[in-house]
C-alpha cells in the first residue's frame, strides 16, 4: 500500500496549504479503505481455508472409523449383507465394571475394548431388558491376539439386583470356540454351561442369539443369520429371579487387549436387507 504525500512549501499561502492537507488526508483515506478491502478479502479466504480444513478432518475421521470397523472385523463384513443391521450405540447402555475399558461408536458397529487383566473382569455394557419372552440377537466380530490364554467377547443377560450373569461368547483358549458361562458377578466366574469344540470357522464373526422365555434361556449361533444351531438351554429358576438387563462384554484374562465389534444388537427379528 502506497500513499502520495504532497509537501507544503514555506512560501505556500494558507489556502494552498489547506488544499494540500485535504489532498493528503484524502489520499490516506483512500489507502486505508483499500487496505480494509484487502483485509476483508483475506478474512474471506481464511474462512474458506478453515472450512476446507474442517471438511478434510471430517473425512479423515470418517475414514478412520471405517478402517477401525474393518480392522475389528478382520477385514470381513460381507456376512451382514443379507440383513438390515442395527448397530448398538453406547449412549443407550450403562457400564458395569468398566475399569479402563473403552467403547467407540463407528458407522457400522460399536467397538468394545477390554484392557489387560490378570483375573476375571467382564467389561460390560448393559441396558434394561424387554418383557419376556424375547430373543436377543447380535452380530459379533471377535478380535484379539490368537496366542492369548483367555479372551472372551459376546452377549449376556444380567440380574441387576444380584449382579449375576449368563453369557454366550467367543472364547479364545487353545483355539476359538463358543462358550456359555454363568457368573456370580462381573468379576467372579461360576460355571460353564456349555462349550463347543474348537472351530476355526468362529475366528472372524458369528451371529449370537439368546432366547429368554422367562424361565428358560436357549442359546444359538449362526454364520449367516439364516440357519441357526441350538447349543443348549439353561433353566433360570433357582439361579436368578429374573434377568432384567441385556448387554455385551469383553474379558481379557491375559497380557493382551481383547476387542469385540458389535454390528448388530437387537431384540427385534432380523429384517431382510
FENGI-V213557 format. One record per backbone hydrogen bond with DSSP energy under -1.0 kcal/mol. NH is the residue of the N-H (numbers start at 1). CO is the residue of the C=O. If there is no record, write none. Layout:
BEGIN
nh/co
NH/CO
NH/CO
END
This chain:
BEGIN
nh/co
12/9
17/13
18/14
19/15
20/16
21/17
22/18
23/19
24/20
25/21
26/22
27/23
28/24
29/25
30/26
31/27
32/28
33/29
34/30
35/31
36/32
37/33
38/34
39/35
40/36
41/37
42/38
43/39
44/40
45/41
46/42
47/43
48/44
49/45
50/46
51/47
52/48
53/49
54/50
55/51
56/52
57/53
58/54
59/55
60/56
61/57
62/58
63/59
64/60
65/61
66/62
67/63
68/64
69/65
70/66
71/67
72/68
73/69
74/71
75/70
76/73
80/77
81/78
83/80
84/271
92/89
93/90
94/126
96/124
101/98
102/113
104/111
106/109
110/262
111/104
112/260
113/102
114/258
117/254
122/186
123/250
124/96
125/248
126/94
127/246
129/244
134/212
136/210
137/266
138/208
139/264
140/206
141/261
142/204
143/259
148/145
152/251
153/170
154/249
155/168
156/247
157/166
158/245
159/164
163/159
165/183
166/157
167/181
168/155
169/179
170/153
171/177
172/151
173/175
177/171
179/169
180/194
181/167
182/191
183/165
184/188
185/188
188/185
190/182
191/182
193/180
194/180
196/178
199/176
202/199
203/200
206/140
207/222
208/138
209/220
210/136
211/218
212/134
213/216
217/234
218/211
219/232
220/209
221/229
222/207
229/221
231/219
234/217
236/215
239/236
240/236
245/158
246/127
247/156
248/125
249/154
250/123
251/152
253/150
258/114
259/143
260/112
261/141
262/110
263/139
265/86
266/137
273/82
END
